[in-house]
Amino acid sequence: KASYCGSVLKCCNIVRLHVDTLPPNVFLTSYLQNHILWLSFLPRLKREANKQCDFEMQGDLSKENTVDIGSSFAHSMGFTEKCSYKALQQNTVHNTSAGGNEVAGQ
């Protein structure tokens, strides 16, 4: 069991991180946002990912030591985005409403 548990967790985290980079109208995003079992599994998945990174053991759950998009964990999994799609959209709306014409994330 233990030999494949880490691989399964990595696969689940890849799906979770990928969904965070997609707009809400994409099938995978909308499907998982409405899937009760997936939503109930997410807290445990993040908790296990934190354990894999030893963040919980060190008591260091600062922003730099998260398992979300933009973290070193996500980068190690191949996700080079600095923020999730949702955060990027919120940043764009904020910059537009503030009269700024900068591109979000730069």
N, C-alpha and C positions, 0 to 999 in steps of 0.2 A: 504494500500500500504506500509506504513512505517513498519508494523509488519513483513513483509516477505522480505523486501529489504535488511536488514542486513544479513539474511540467504543466499539469492541469491548471494550477494557479497562475502560471505565466500566461497561458493561453487566455484565461478569463480576464487577466489584467490587460492583455493586448486588445481584447474586444472592448473592455471598459474604456480604455484610453482612446481607442479609435472612435468610439461613439462620441466622446467629448470633443473631438475635432470636427465632427460633422454637423451640418445644419439640421434643425429639427424636422424638416420635411423629407429627409432621406428615410427610406424604408427601415433600415436597421435601427436608427435612432427612435423613430416613432414606435416601432415594434417593442423595443426594450423598455422604453419609457412607460409602456402600458402593460408590461409583463410583471405580474405580482411576484412570482418566484424570483425573478432577476432582481427586482427592486428590494426584496427582503434579503437577498444574498449579498448585495453590495456592501453593507457595513462590515460583514464578516470578511469579504474579499479584501477590503482596504485594511482591516485589522491584521489579517494574515500577511499582506504585503508589507505592512509596517514591521511586523515581526521578522520577516525575511531581511529587512534592511537594518534591523536592530534599533530602530528609532524609539520604540516603546521601551526597550530594555535600558536605553541610555536616558530615558525621560526627556528626549529632545524631539518634540513634535512641532518645531518652529516651521515657518512657511517654507524654508529651504529644504526641510526634511519631511516633505509630504510625498505622497505617491500619486499625485495628480499631474496633469499636463503642466509642463514648465519645470518640473522637478528633475533632480539628477536621476531619480528612479525611472521616470518616463523617458528621459534621454537615453538611459542605458538599455531601454527596451526598443529604441529606434524612433522615438517621437521627439522631433526637434522643435516642434511648435513651442512658442513661449507662453501661450495662454490658450484656454479652451475656446471653442467657437462662440459659446455664450458670453464669455468675458470679452472677447474681441468685439462682438456686436454691442455690448453695453458700453464699451470704451468708445466705439464709433458714434453711438447715439449721444454720449456725453460730450464728445468733442464737437459734434455738429450743433448740439443745443447751446454749447458755450460759445459758439461763433468761431471756433477754431477750424482751420482747414488743414491740420496735420493728419497724416495717415496714422491710424491707431497702431500701437505696438512699436513705433519708431522713436 
